[in-house]
Amino acid sequence: ITNNGTRPINAIYSLGNTASPNTGNLITNNEFKDCLNWGAGSQVIGLANTTFNTGWTIKGNKFYDTGIATSNTSVSIINVQIGTGYDISDNVIGGSASDNSGTWTKSSNNSPAFIGINLASATTGGTASSIKNNVIKNFSWTNSSGGTWTGILVGSASAATIDGNSIGDNT
């Protein structure tokens, strides 16, 4: 999955509603290449802040970027805003090639944030979410005036099992 010359705000986005909730969807074994829009608050996979997204599986995907970004806004790769029962596992985020090699490079004079996996508020009361065995590495992320780089961010109200993830490496 890539762009057509213009980078999208979202490669996959789900809102859902009462009549058509998005439950139990699968995003598995895909390759996401050059899918962030560096000029807008972009995310590759965005599950909106509604109660109509639950129980998704996001597994075995590869996320990478072949360009050199000069980001003006904050970006995230997997952005889950609310819900329960998510399985986010075995994904590879980073690098400039599908095998996670090379370097995903961003340099700018401002301070946008990066979040690899964001489980903002997967509320308790349903099936716990799982963030397991993801690899996040091969980044060169430079901000001249601050900003944050976060591998995995889990909100304080989240019910989640987090296990076996790898962020960065010794080289």
DSSP file with accessible surface (Angstrom, degrees, kcal/mol):
  #  RESIDUE AA STRUCTURE BP1 BP2  ACC     N-H-->O    O-->H-N    N-H-->O    O-->H-N    TCO  KAPPA ALPHA  PHI   PSI    X-CA   Y-CA   Z-CA
    1    1 A I              0   0   92      0, 0.0    32,-2.6     0, 0.0     2,-0.2   0.000 360.0 360.0 360.0 124.7    0.0    0.0    0.0
    2    2 A T        -     0   0   77     30,-0.2    32,-0.2     9,-0.1     2,-0.1  -0.790 360.0 -81.4-145.1-171.5    1.6    3.3   -1.1
    3    3 A N        -     0   0   39     30,-0.4     4,-0.2    -2,-0.2    32,-0.1  -0.460  24.5-128.9 -96.4 171.2    0.6    6.7   -2.4
    4    4 A N  S    S-     0   0  145      2,-0.8     3,-0.1    -2,-0.1    -1,-0.1  -0.036  79.2 -64.7-106.1  27.9   -0.2    7.8   -5.9
    5    5 A G  S    S+     0   0   67      1,-0.1     2,-0.5     0, 0.0    -2,-0.0   0.090 128.0  76.6 108.0 -22.0    2.3   10.7   -5.9
    6    6 A T  S    S-     0   0  104     31,-0.0    -2,-0.8     0, 0.0    -1,-0.1  -0.989  83.9-127.7-120.5 122.8    0.4   12.5   -3.2
    7    7 A R        -     0   0   55     -2,-0.5    28,-0.1    -4,-0.2    30,-0.1  -0.491  25.9-128.8 -72.8 136.0    0.8   11.3    0.3
    8    8 A P        -     0   0   42      0, 0.0    29,-0.4     0, 0.0     3,-0.2  -0.340   9.3-129.9 -80.0 161.0   -2.5   10.6    2.1
    9    9 A I  S    S+     0   0   75      1,-0.3    34,-2.3    27,-0.1     2,-0.4   0.891 100.4  10.6 -70.3 -41.7   -3.5   11.9    5.6
   10   10 A N  E     -a   43   0A  45     32,-0.2    -1,-0.3     1,-0.1    34,-0.2  -1.000  55.4-161.6-135.7 138.4   -4.5    8.2    6.4
   11   11 A A  E    S+     0   0A  33     33,-1.1     2,-0.4    32,-0.6    34,-0.2   0.878  94.8  12.5 -80.9 -41.2   -3.8    5.0    4.5
   12   12 A I  E    S+a   45   0A  45     32,-2.5    34,-2.8    31,-0.2    -1,-0.4  -0.998  76.0 174.7-134.5 130.1   -6.5    3.3    6.5
   13   13 A Y  E     -a   46   0A 119     -2,-0.4     2,-0.4    32,-0.2    34,-0.2  -1.000   8.3-169.0-138.8 136.7   -9.1    5.2    8.6
   14   14 A S  E     +a   47   0A   5     32,-2.3    34,-2.7    -2,-0.4    39,-0.1  -0.990  19.9 157.0-129.9 130.9  -12.1    3.9   10.5
   15   15 A L        -     0   0   94     -2,-0.4    37,-0.3    32,-0.2     7,-0.2   0.742  25.7-178.4-111.6 -53.1  -14.9    5.9   12.2
   16   16 A G        -     0   0   17      5,-0.1     2,-0.3    35,-0.1    36,-0.1   0.089  10.2-145.6  70.1 167.5  -17.8    3.6   12.4
   17   17 A N        -     0   0   81      3,-0.9     3,-0.1    35,-0.2    33,-0.0  -0.938  35.0 -82.0-155.9-179.9  -21.3    4.4   13.7
   18   18 A T  S    S+     0   0  118     -2,-0.3    -1,-0.1     1,-0.2    -2,-0.0   0.909 128.1  42.7 -58.4 -43.9  -24.2    2.8   15.6
   19   19 A A  S    S+     0   0   90      1,-0.3    -1,-0.2    -3,-0.0    -3,-0.0   0.800 128.6  28.3 -74.1 -29.0  -25.6    1.2   12.5
   20   20 A S  S    S+     0   0   72     -3,-0.1    -3,-0.9     2,-0.0    -1,-0.3  -0.584  75.6 179.9-135.2  72.6  -22.3    0.1   11.2
   21   21 A P        -     0   0   67      0, 0.0     2,-0.9     0, 0.0    32,-0.2  -0.413  29.3-128.2 -70.5 150.3  -19.7   -0.5   13.9
   22   22 A N  E     +e   53   0B  48     30,-3.3    32,-1.7    -7,-0.2     2,-0.4  -0.840  45.7 158.7-101.5  96.7  -16.2   -1.6   12.8
   23   23 A T  E     +e   54   0B  80     -2,-0.9    32,-0.2    30,-0.2    33,-0.1  -0.963  55.3   5.2-126.0 134.4  -15.6   -4.7   14.9
   24   24 A G  S    S+     0   0   43     30,-2.0    32,-0.2    -2,-0.4    31,-0.1   0.685  78.7 163.0  73.3  20.4  -13.2   -7.6   14.3
   25   25 A N        -     0   0   58     29,-0.4    32,-2.7    -3,-0.1     2,-0.5  -0.387  27.6-140.8 -72.0 152.0  -11.5   -6.2   11.2
   26   26 A L  E     +f   57   0C 120     30,-0.2     2,-0.5    -2,-0.1    32,-0.2  -0.957  22.7 177.4-118.2 129.3   -8.2   -7.6   10.1
   27   27 A I  E     +f   58   0C  11     30,-3.1    32,-2.1    -2,-0.5     2,-0.4  -0.915  32.0 160.3-123.6  97.2   -5.2   -5.7    8.7
   28   28 A T  E     -f   59   0C  56     -2,-0.5    32,-0.2    30,-0.2    33,-0.1  -0.962  47.5  -3.7-131.1 141.0   -2.6   -8.4    8.2
   29   29 A N  S    S+     0   0  129     30,-2.0     2,-0.3    -2,-0.4    32,-0.2   0.809  83.4 143.7  56.8  41.5    0.6   -9.0    6.2
   30   30 A N        -     0   0   54     29,-0.2    32,-2.6    -3,-0.1     2,-0.5  -0.709  46.3-135.7-104.3 161.4    0.6   -5.7    4.3
   31   31 A E  E     -j   62   0D  80     -2,-0.3     2,-0.6    30,-0.2    32,-0.2  -0.980  15.6-164.6-116.2 120.6    3.5   -3.5    3.3
   32   32 A F  E     -j   63   0D   3     30,-3.7    32,-2.3    -2,-0.5     2,-0.5  -0.936  12.7-179.5-108.4 112.3    2.9    0.3    3.9
   33   33 A K  E     -j   64   0D  81    -32,-2.6   -30,-0.4    -2,-0.6    32,-0.2  -0.953  62.7 -15.1-119.1 126.5    5.4    2.4    2.0
   34   34 A D  S    S+     0   0   16     30,-1.9   -31,-0.2    -2,-0.5    -1,-0.2   0.903  83.8 142.2  54.7  49.9    5.6    6.2    2.0
   35   35 A C        +     0   0    5     29,-0.4     2,-0.4    -3,-0.2     8,-0.2   0.441  33.3  96.7-104.2  -1.5    2.1    6.6    3.5
   36   36 A L        -     0   0    1      6,-0.1     2,-0.8   -29,-0.1   -27,-0.1  -0.760  64.2-142.4 -92.8 137.4    2.6    9.5    5.9
   37   37 A N    >   -     0   0   40    -29,-0.4     3,-1.3    -2,-0.4     5,-0.4  -0.857  12.6-163.4 -93.1 108.5    1.7   13.1    4.8
   38   38 A W  T 3  S+     0   0   25     -2,-0.8    34,-2.1     1,-0.3    35,-0.8   0.652  83.8  55.4 -73.0 -14.3    4.5   15.2    6.4
   39   39 A G  T 3  S+     0   0   51     32,-0.2     2,-0.3    33,-0.1    -1,-0.3   0.482 109.6  45.2 -96.6  -2.5    2.6   18.4    6.0
   40   40 A A  S <  S-     0   0   26     -3,-1.3     2,-1.5    33,-0.1    33,-0.2  -0.963 102.8 -86.5-138.5 154.1   -0.6   17.3    7.9
   41   41 A G        -     0   0   55     -2,-0.3     2,-0.2    31,-0.1    34,-0.2  -0.406  68.3-178.9 -61.2  90.4   -1.2   15.4   11.2
   42   42 A S  E     - b   0  75A   3     -2,-1.5    34,-1.7    32,-0.5     2,-0.3  -0.587  25.4-179.8-104.4 156.1   -1.0   12.1    9.5
   43   43 A Q  E     -ab  10  76A  29    -34,-2.3   -32,-0.6    32,-0.2    34,-0.2  -0.980  24.8-143.5-145.8 148.5   -1.3    8.4   10.6
   44   44 A V  E    S+     0   0A   4     32,-1.2   -32,-2.5    33,-0.5   -33,-1.1   0.951  97.0  19.4 -78.4 -51.4   -1.0    5.3    8.5
   45   45 A I  E    S-ab  12  78A   0     32,-2.9    34,-2.9   -34,-0.2     2,-0.5  -0.970  77.9-178.1-119.3 118.5   -3.7    3.4   10.4
   46   46 A G  E     -ab  13  79A   0    -34,-2.8   -32,-2.3    -2,-0.5     2,-0.6  -0.966  13.7-172.3-122.8 120.2   -6.2    5.5   12.3
   47   47 A L  E     -ab  14  80A   1     32,-2.8    34,-2.1    -2,-0.5    35,-0.3  -0.950  34.5-124.5-110.2 112.3   -9.0    4.2   14.4
   48   48 A A        -     0   0    8    -34,-2.7     2,-2.5    -2,-0.6    34,-0.4   0.072  23.0 -94.4 -62.9 164.0  -11.1    7.2   15.5
   49   49 A N  S    S+     0   0  110     32,-0.2     2,-0.3    31,-0.1    -1,-0.2  -0.430  87.2 107.5 -77.8  67.0  -12.1    8.3   18.9
   50   50 A T  S >  S-     0   0   28     -2,-2.5     3,-0.6    32,-0.2    32,-0.1  -0.935  77.3-121.4-136.0 164.0  -15.5    6.5   18.9
   51   51 A T  T 3  S+     0   0   99     -2,-0.3    33,-0.1     1,-0.2   -34,-0.1   0.346  97.4  85.6 -86.3   9.8  -16.8    3.4   20.6
   52   52 A F  T 3  S+     0   0   54    -37,-0.3   -30,-3.3   -36,-0.1     2,-0.5   0.265  73.7  75.2 -97.6   9.9  -17.6    1.9   17.2
   53   53 A N  E <   +e   22   0B   0     -3,-0.6     2,-0.3   -32,-0.2    31,-0.2  -0.973  60.8 140.7-120.2 115.3  -14.1    0.4   16.7
   54   54 A T  E     +e   23   0B  37    -32,-1.7   -30,-2.0    -2,-0.5   -29,-0.4  -0.992  50.1  20.0-148.7 155.3  -13.3   -2.7   18.7
   55   55 A G  S    S+     0   0   25     29,-3.2    31,-0.2    -2,-0.3    30,-0.2   0.724  71.2 162.7  65.1  29.3  -11.5   -6.0   18.4
   56   56 A W        -     0   0   13     28,-0.2    31,-2.6   -32,-0.2     2,-0.5  -0.479  31.0-143.9 -78.3 151.7   -9.3   -5.3   15.4
   57   57 A T  E     +fg  26  87C  31    -32,-2.7   -30,-3.1    29,-0.2     2,-0.5  -0.977  17.9 178.1-114.1 120.8   -6.2   -7.4   14.5
   58   58 A I  E     +fg  27  88C   0     29,-3.3    31,-1.8    -2,-0.5     2,-0.4  -0.929  28.4 153.2-120.5  99.0   -3.3   -5.4   13.1
   59   59 A K  E     +fg  28  89C  82    -32,-2.1   -30,-2.0    -2,-0.5    31,-0.2  -0.986  45.5   4.6-142.4 137.6   -0.6   -8.0   12.6
   60   60 A G  S    S+     0   0   21     29,-1.8    31,-0.2    -2,-0.4     2,-0.2   0.694  80.9 144.7  71.4  21.6    2.4   -8.8   10.5
   61   61 A N        -     0   0    0     28,-0.3    31,-2.8   -32,-0.2     2,-0.4  -0.574  40.6-142.4 -93.5 157.8    2.5   -5.5    8.6
   62   62 A K  E     -jk  31  92D  82    -32,-2.6   -30,-3.7    29,-0.2     2,-0.4  -0.974  13.8-171.8-120.0 132.5    5.6   -3.6    7.5
   63   63 A F  E     +jk  32  93D   3     29,-2.8    31,-2.8    -2,-0.4     2,-0.3  -0.990  20.6 145.0-126.1 122.4    5.8    0.2    7.7
   64   64 A Y  E     -j   33   0D  19    -32,-2.3   -30,-1.9    -2,-0.4     2,-0.4  -0.963  33.6-141.0-152.3 167.3    8.7    2.1    6.1
   65   65 A D        -     0   0    1     30,-1.8    40,-0.2    -2,-0.3     4,-0.1  -0.996   3.8-166.9-138.4 130.9    9.6    5.3    4.3
   66   66 A T        +     0   0   70     -2,-0.4     2,-0.1    38,-0.1    30,-0.1   0.551  67.4  71.2 -94.3  -9.4   12.0    5.8    1.4
   67   67 A G  S    S-     0   0   27     38,-0.0    38,-0.7     1,-0.0     2,-0.6  -0.330  84.7-107.1 -98.7-179.4   12.2    9.6    1.4
   68   68 A I  E     -n  105   0E 129     36,-0.1     2,-0.2    -2,-0.1    38,-0.2  -0.958  41.2-148.2-108.4 115.8   13.8   12.1    3.7
   69   69 A A  E     -n  106   0E   4     36,-2.5    38,-2.6    -2,-0.6     2,-0.2  -0.579  22.5-167.9 -89.2 146.9   11.0   13.9    5.6
   70   70 A T        -     0   0   96     -2,-0.2    38,-0.1    36,-0.2    39,-0.1  -0.662  30.2-162.8-124.0  72.1   10.9   17.5    6.8
   71   71 A S        +     0   0    0     -2,-0.2    39,-0.3     1,-0.1   -32,-0.2  -0.289  26.7 179.8 -68.1 136.8    7.9   17.1    9.0
   72   72 A N  S    S+     0   0  107    -34,-2.1     2,-0.3    39,-0.1    39,-0.2   0.483  70.1  42.4-104.9 -12.2    5.9   20.1   10.2
   73   73 A T  S    S-     0   0   39    -35,-0.8   -33,-0.1   -33,-0.2     2,-0.1  -0.902  91.5 -88.8-134.6 163.9    3.3   18.1   12.1
   74   74 A S        -     0   0   65     -2,-0.3   -32,-0.5    38,-0.1     2,-0.3  -0.432  44.3-169.4 -73.1 145.7    3.1   15.2   14.5
   75   75 A V  E     -bc  42 114A   5     38,-2.4    40,-1.6   -34,-0.2     2,-0.3  -0.931  11.4-169.4-135.1 156.2    2.6   11.7   12.9
   76   76 A S  E     -bc  43 115A  10    -34,-1.7   -32,-1.2    -2,-0.3    40,-0.2  -0.987  16.8-151.0-143.0 155.2    1.8    8.2   14.1
   77   77 A I  E    S+     0   0A   0     38,-1.9   -32,-2.9    39,-0.4     2,-0.6   0.934  91.2  17.6 -89.3 -61.7    1.9    4.8   12.4
   78   78 A I  E    S-bc  45 117A   0     38,-2.3    40,-3.0    37,-0.2     2,-0.6  -0.952  74.1-178.9-114.3 115.1   -0.8    2.9   14.3
   79   79 A N  E     +bc  46 118A  22    -34,-2.9   -32,-2.8    -2,-0.6     2,-0.6  -0.897   5.3 177.2-123.5 100.4   -3.1    5.2   16.1
   80   80 A V  E     -bc  47 119A   0     38,-3.2    40,-2.5    -2,-0.6    41,-0.4  -0.917   2.9-178.2-105.3 117.7   -5.9    3.5   18.2
   81   81 A Q        -     0   0   50    -34,-2.1     2,-0.3    -2,-0.6    40,-0.3   0.832  59.4 -13.0 -89.1 -35.8   -8.0    6.1   20.0
   82   82 A I  S    S+     0   0   29    -34,-0.4    40,-0.3   -35,-0.3    -1,-0.3  -0.989  83.4  73.4-162.1 159.0  -10.6    4.0   22.0
   83   83 A G        -     0   0    5     38,-0.8     2,-0.3    -2,-0.3   -29,-0.2  -0.693  56.4 -97.6 126.0-174.9  -12.1    0.5   22.2
   84   84 A T  S    S+     0   0   28     -2,-0.2   -29,-3.2   -31,-0.2   -28,-0.2  -0.900  80.5  41.8-138.7 165.3  -11.1   -2.9   23.5
   85   85 A G        +     0   0   19     42,-2.5     2,-0.3    -2,-0.3    44,-0.2   0.736  64.7 161.0  73.0  28.4   -9.8   -6.2   22.3
   86   86 A Y        -     0   0    3     41,-0.2    44,-3.1   -31,-0.2     2,-0.6  -0.589  27.4-157.9 -82.8 141.1   -7.1   -5.0   19.8
   87   87 A D  E     +gh  57 130C  46    -31,-2.6   -29,-3.3    -2,-0.3     2,-0.7  -0.940  16.8 172.2-116.1 103.7   -4.3   -7.4   18.7
   88   88 A I  E     +gh  58 131C   1     42,-3.2    44,-1.8    -2,-0.6     2,-0.3  -0.918  27.0 141.6-112.6  99.4   -1.4   -5.3   17.5
   89   89 A S  E     +gh  59 132C   6    -31,-1.8   -29,-1.8    -2,-0.7   -28,-0.3  -0.979  44.3  13.9-146.4 154.0    1.4   -7.8   17.0
   90   90 A D  S    S+     0   0   70     42,-1.7     2,-0.2    -2,-0.3    44,-0.2   0.713  77.3 146.3  59.6  26.2    4.3   -8.8   14.8
   91   91 A N        -     0   0    0     41,-0.3    44,-2.8   -31,-0.2     2,-0.5  -0.643  39.7-146.0 -91.0 152.5    4.5   -5.5   12.9
   92   92 A V  E     -kl  62 135D  37    -31,-2.8   -29,-2.8    -2,-0.2     2,-0.5  -0.983  16.8-176.4-120.7 122.0    7.8   -4.0   11.7
   93   93 A I  E     +kl  63 136D   0     42,-3.1    44,-2.0    -2,-0.5     2,-0.2  -0.978  42.1  33.0-122.6 122.5    8.1   -0.2   11.8
   94   94 A G        +     0   0    1    -31,-2.8     3,-0.3    -2,-0.5    44,-0.2  -0.581  61.2  78.3 128.2 172.8   11.1    1.7   10.5
   95   95 A G  S    S-     0   0    0     43,-1.6   -30,-1.8    42,-0.2     7,-0.2  -0.161  75.4 -93.3  80.7-179.1   13.8    1.7    7.9
   96   96 A S  S    S+     0   0   41      5,-2.6     2,-0.3   -32,-0.2     6,-0.2   0.215 100.6  53.9-119.6  13.3   13.7    2.6    4.3
   97   97 A A  S >  S-     0   0   32      4,-1.0     3,-2.1    -3,-0.3   -32,-0.1  -0.956  90.9-104.3-143.6 162.8   13.0   -0.8    2.8
   98   98 A S  T 3  S+     0   0   41     -2,-0.3   -66,-0.1     1,-0.3   -35,-0.1   0.716 117.6  59.5 -65.2 -19.0   10.5   -3.6    3.4
   99   99 A D  T 3  S-     0   0  109    -37,-0.1    -1,-0.3     2,-0.0     3,-0.1   0.283 118.8-108.6 -91.5  13.4   13.0   -5.7    5.3
  100  100 A N  S <  S+     0   0   10     -3,-2.1    -2,-0.1     1,-0.2     2,-0.1   0.561  78.1 132.9  73.2  10.2   13.4   -2.9    7.9
  101  101 A S        +     0   0   51     -6,-0.1    -5,-2.6     2,-0.1    -4,-1.0  -0.348  44.9  33.8 -84.3 174.2   16.9   -2.2    6.6
  102  102 A G  S    S-     0   0   39     -7,-0.2     2,-0.4    -6,-0.2    -5,-0.1  -0.255  96.0 -69.2  73.4-168.3   18.2    1.3    5.8
  103  103 A T        -     0   0   70     -8,-0.2     2,-0.7    -9,-0.1    36,-0.2  -0.981  23.7-141.0-130.6 131.5   17.1    4.4    7.8
  104  104 A W  E     - o   0 139E   4     34,-2.7    36,-2.8    -2,-0.4     2,-0.4  -0.820  37.2-160.4 -84.4 113.9   13.8    6.2    8.0
  105  105 A T  E     +no  68 140E  37    -38,-0.7   -36,-2.5    -2,-0.7     2,-0.4  -0.862  22.8 168.4-113.1 134.9   15.1    9.8    8.1
  106  106 A K  E     +no  69 141E   0     34,-2.8    36,-2.9    -2,-0.4     2,-0.4  -0.992   3.6 168.4-140.6 132.0   13.4   13.0    9.3
  107  107 A S  E     + o   0 142E  58    -38,-2.6     2,-0.3    -2,-0.4    36,-0.2  -0.994  11.3 145.6-142.9 134.2   15.0   16.3    9.9
  108  108 A S  E     - o   0 143E  12     34,-1.1    36,-1.5    -2,-0.4    37,-0.2  -0.985  52.2-117.2-159.4 170.4   13.3   19.7   10.5
  109  109 A N  S    S+     0   0  142     -2,-0.3     2,-0.2    34,-0.2    34,-0.1   0.166  93.2  63.7 -97.2  13.8   13.5   23.0   12.3
  110  110 A N  S    S-     0   0   43    -39,-0.3    35,-0.7    36,-0.1    34,-0.4  -0.590  85.8-108.3-125.8-167.3   10.4   22.5   14.3
  111  111 A S        +     0   0   60     -2,-0.2    37,-0.2   -39,-0.2    36,-0.1  -0.344  42.7 159.5-129.6  56.1    9.3   20.0   16.9
  112  112 A P        -     0   0    5      0, 0.0     2,-0.2     0, 0.0   -38,-0.1  -0.397  35.0-124.0 -73.6 156.7    6.7   17.5   15.7
  113  113 A A        -     0   0   20     34,-0.2   -38,-2.4    -2,-0.1     2,-0.4  -0.653  14.4-152.5 -97.5 156.4    6.2   14.3   17.6
  114  114 A F  E     -cd  75 149A   0     34,-2.0    36,-2.7    -2,-0.2     2,-0.4  -0.996  10.7-177.7-126.2 134.1    6.4   10.7   16.3
  115  115 A I  E     -cd  76 150A  30    -40,-1.6   -38,-1.9    -2,-0.4   -37,-0.2  -0.982  11.0-167.4-130.8 123.1    4.5    7.8   17.8
  116  116 A G  E    S+     0   0A   0     34,-2.3   -38,-2.3    -2,-0.4     2,-0.4   0.982  82.4   7.9 -69.4 -58.9    5.0    4.3   16.4
  117  117 A I  E    S-cd  78 152A   0     34,-2.1    36,-2.9   -40,-0.2     2,-0.5  -0.990  70.3-171.8-128.5 124.2    2.1    2.6   18.2
  118  118 A N  E     +cd  79 153A  17    -40,-3.0   -38,-3.2    -2,-0.4     2,-0.7  -0.962  13.8 176.3-120.6 114.5   -0.5    4.6   20.1
  119  119 A L  E     +cd  80 154A   0     34,-2.9    36,-2.8    -2,-0.5     3,-0.3  -0.830  18.0 175.7-110.8  84.8   -3.1    2.9   22.2
  120  120 A A        -     0   0   25    -40,-2.5    37,-0.4    -2,-0.7    38,-0.2   0.924  65.9 -12.1 -66.2 -51.7   -4.6    6.1   23.6
  121  121 A S        +     0   0   39    -41,-0.4     2,-1.4   -40,-0.3   -38,-0.8  -0.379  61.5 170.3-154.6  64.9   -7.6    4.9   25.6
  122  122 A A        -     0   0    1     -3,-0.3    37,-1.8   -40,-0.3     7,-0.2  -0.685  41.3-135.6 -79.6  95.9   -8.6    1.3   25.1
  123  123 A T        -     0   0   57     -2,-1.4     3,-0.5    35,-0.2    35,-0.1  -0.050   6.5-113.5 -62.6 153.9  -11.0    1.3   28.0
  124  124 A T  S    S+     0   0  102     33,-0.4     3,-0.1     1,-0.2    -1,-0.1  -0.300  86.7  70.4 -75.4 166.8  -11.4   -1.4   30.6
  125  125 A G  S    S+     0   0   87      1,-0.5    -1,-0.2    -2,-0.1     2,-0.2   0.247  93.3  58.3 108.3 -12.6  -14.5   -3.5   30.7
  126  126 A G  S    S-     0   0   43     -3,-0.5    -1,-0.5     1,-0.1     2,-0.2  -0.495 107.3 -41.0-125.3-160.7  -14.0   -5.5   27.6
  127  127 A T        -     0   0  108     -2,-0.2   -42,-2.5    -3,-0.1   -41,-0.2  -0.494  68.8-111.4 -68.5 132.3  -11.4   -7.8   26.3
  128  128 A A        -     0   0   52     -2,-0.2    32,-0.2   -44,-0.2     2,-0.1  -0.321  30.5-121.3 -63.4 146.3   -7.9   -6.5   27.0
  129  129 A S  E     - i   0 160C   2     30,-2.7    32,-2.6    -7,-0.2     2,-0.4  -0.468  21.1-142.9 -84.3 163.1   -5.8   -5.3   24.1
  130  130 A S  E     -hi  87 161C  23    -44,-3.1   -42,-3.2    30,-0.2     2,-0.5  -0.996  17.7-176.2-133.9 129.8   -2.5   -6.8   23.2
  131  131 A I  E     +hi  88 162C   0     30,-3.1    32,-2.0    -2,-0.4     2,-0.4  -0.930  32.5 158.6-122.6 101.3    0.7   -5.2   21.9
  132  132 A K  E     -hi  89 163C  71    -44,-1.8   -42,-1.7    -2,-0.5   -41,-0.3  -0.974  47.1  -4.7-135.8 142.0    3.2   -8.0   21.3
  133  133 A N  S    S+     0   0   82     30,-1.7     2,-0.3    -2,-0.4    32,-0.2   0.741  75.9 152.1  57.9  32.9    6.3   -8.8   19.3
  134  134 A N        -     0   0    0    -44,-0.2    32,-3.0    29,-0.2     2,-0.5  -0.678  34.2-146.4 -89.6 149.5    6.5   -5.6   17.3
  135  135 A V  E     +lm  92 166D  42    -44,-2.8   -42,-3.1    -2,-0.3     2,-0.5  -0.978  17.1 178.1-118.7 126.6    9.9   -4.3   16.1
  136  136 A I  E     +lm  93 167D   0     30,-3.0    32,-3.4    -2,-0.5     2,-0.3  -0.962  31.0 114.0-129.3 109.7   10.5   -0.5   15.8
  137  137 A K        +     0   0   62    -44,-2.0   -42,-0.2    -2,-0.5   -33,-0.1  -0.968  27.7  69.8-163.0 175.6   13.9    0.5   14.7
  138  138 A N        +     0   0   45     -2,-0.3   -34,-2.7     1,-0.2   -43,-1.6   0.950  63.7 143.6  67.5  57.1   16.2    2.1   12.1
  139  139 A F  E     -o  104   0E  40    -36,-0.2     2,-0.4   -45,-0.2    -1,-0.2  -0.943  38.7-167.8-120.4 146.1   15.2    5.8   12.5
  140  140 A S  E     +o  105   0E  52    -36,-2.8   -34,-2.8    -2,-0.4     2,-0.6  -0.930  24.0 173.9-125.7 102.4   17.1    9.0   12.3
  141  141 A W  E     -o  106   0E  38     -2,-0.4     2,-0.5   -36,-0.2   -34,-0.2  -0.931   4.1-179.6-120.3 108.3   14.7   11.5   13.7
  142  142 A T  E     +o  107   0E  69    -36,-2.9   -34,-1.1    -2,-0.6     2,-0.4  -0.931  11.1 174.7-117.8 128.8   16.0   15.1   14.3
  143  143 A N  E >   -o  108   0E  31     -2,-0.5     3,-0.7   -36,-0.2   -34,-0.2  -0.999  17.4-158.5-125.6 128.0   14.1   18.1   15.7
  144  144 A S  T 3  S+     0   0   78    -36,-1.5   -35,-0.1    -2,-0.4   -33,-0.1   0.693  91.1  37.3 -80.6 -15.5   16.1   21.3   16.2
  145  145 A S  T 3  S-     0   0   70    -35,-0.7     2,-0.3     1,-0.3    -1,-0.2  -0.186 119.6 -83.4-131.3  44.3   13.6   22.7   18.8
  146  146 A G    <   +     0   0   46     -3,-0.7    -1,-0.3   -36,-0.1     2,-0.1  -0.680  58.3 150.2  99.3-148.1   12.4   19.7   20.8
  147  147 A G        -     0   0   41     -2,-0.3     2,-0.3   -36,-0.1   -34,-0.2  -0.110  42.0-101.0  92.3 162.3    9.6   17.3   20.0
  148  148 A T        -     0   0   82    -37,-0.2   -34,-2.0    -2,-0.1     2,-0.5  -0.906  14.2-155.9-124.4 151.2    9.3   13.7   21.1
  149  149 A W  E     -d  114   0A  82     -2,-0.3     2,-0.4   -36,-0.2   -34,-0.2  -0.995  21.8-179.1-122.5 118.9    9.9   10.3   19.5
  150  150 A T  E     -d  115   0A  39    -36,-2.7   -34,-2.3    -2,-0.5     3,-0.2  -0.984  21.3-165.8-125.8 128.4    7.9    7.5   21.1
  151  151 A G  E    S+     0   0A   7     -2,-0.4   -34,-2.1     1,-0.3     2,-0.4   0.978  82.1   4.7 -72.9 -58.5    8.0    3.9   20.1
  152  152 A I  E     -d  117   0A  36    -36,-0.2     2,-0.5   -37,-0.1    -1,-0.3  -0.995  65.4-171.6-133.3 127.9    4.9    2.7   22.0
  153  153 A L  E     -d  118   0A  75    -36,-2.9   -34,-2.9    -2,-0.4     2,-0.5  -0.982   3.4-175.2-121.5 124.2    2.5    5.0   23.9
  154  154 A V  E     -d  119   0A  46     -2,-0.5   -34,-0.2   -36,-0.2   -33,-0.1  -0.981  24.8-124.2-122.0 124.6   -0.3    3.4   26.1
  155  155 A G    >   -     0   0   20    -36,-2.8     3,-1.7    -2,-0.5   -33,-0.1  -0.239  24.0-113.8 -64.3 155.5   -2.9    5.7   27.8
  156  156 A S  T 3  S+     0   0  136      1,-0.3    -1,-0.1   -36,-0.1   -35,-0.1   0.725 114.5  51.8 -66.3 -22.7   -3.3    5.4   31.5
  157  157 A A  T 3  S+     0   0   52    -37,-0.4   -33,-0.4     2,-0.1    -1,-0.3   0.377  86.2 119.6 -94.2   6.5   -6.9    4.0   31.2
  158  158 A S    <   -     0   0   22     -3,-1.7     2,-0.7   -38,-0.2   -35,-0.2  -0.460  54.7-150.5 -79.5 141.7   -5.9    1.3   28.8
  159  159 A A        +     0   0   27    -37,-1.8   -30,-2.7    -2,-0.2     2,-0.3  -0.935  44.7 141.9-104.7 103.9   -6.3   -2.4   29.6
  160  160 A A  E     -i  129   0C  33     -2,-0.7     2,-0.5   -32,-0.2   -30,-0.2  -1.000  50.6-137.6-148.6 148.2   -3.4   -4.0   27.6
  161  161 A T  E     -i  130   0C  71    -32,-2.6   -30,-3.1    -2,-0.3     2,-0.5  -0.933  24.5-170.5-101.0 124.8   -0.8   -6.7   27.7
  162  162 A I  E     +i  131   0C  86     -2,-0.5     2,-0.3   -32,-0.2   -30,-0.2  -0.975  21.5 147.6-120.9 117.7    2.5   -5.4   26.3
  163  163 A D  E     +i  132   0C 101    -32,-2.0   -30,-1.7    -2,-0.5   -29,-0.2  -0.994  49.5   9.1-155.7 139.4    5.1   -8.1   25.8
  164  164 A G  S    S+     0   0   45     -2,-0.3     2,-0.2   -32,-0.2   -32,-0.1   0.610  74.5 148.2  73.6  14.6    8.1   -9.0   23.5
  165  165 A N        -     0   0   39    -34,-0.2     2,-0.5   -32,-0.2    -1,-0.2  -0.515  34.2-150.6 -81.8 152.7    8.4   -5.7   21.6
  166  166 A S  E     -m  135   0D  54    -32,-3.0   -30,-3.0    -2,-0.2     2,-0.5  -0.986  12.2-176.6-126.6 122.4   11.7   -4.4   20.4
  167  167 A I  E     -m  136   0D  84     -2,-0.5   -30,-0.2   -32,-0.2   -32,-0.1  -0.976  60.1 -23.1-121.7 118.0   12.5   -0.7   20.1
  168  168 A G  S    S-     0   0   31    -32,-3.4     2,-0.3    -2,-0.5   -32,-0.1  -0.198  70.9-123.8  76.2-176.9   15.8    0.2   18.7
  169  169 A D        -     0   0   70     -3,-0.0   -31,-0.0    -2,-0.0    -3,-0.0  -0.951  28.1 -90.7-156.2 176.5   18.9   -2.0   18.7
  170  170 A N              0   0  177     -2,-0.3    -2,-0.0     1,-0.2     0, 0.0   0.615 360.0 360.0 -72.5 -12.0   22.5   -1.9   19.9
  171  171 A T              0   0  157      0, 0.0    -1,-0.2     0, 0.0    -3,-0.0   0.464 360.0 360.0 -99.4 360.0   23.8   -0.6   16.7
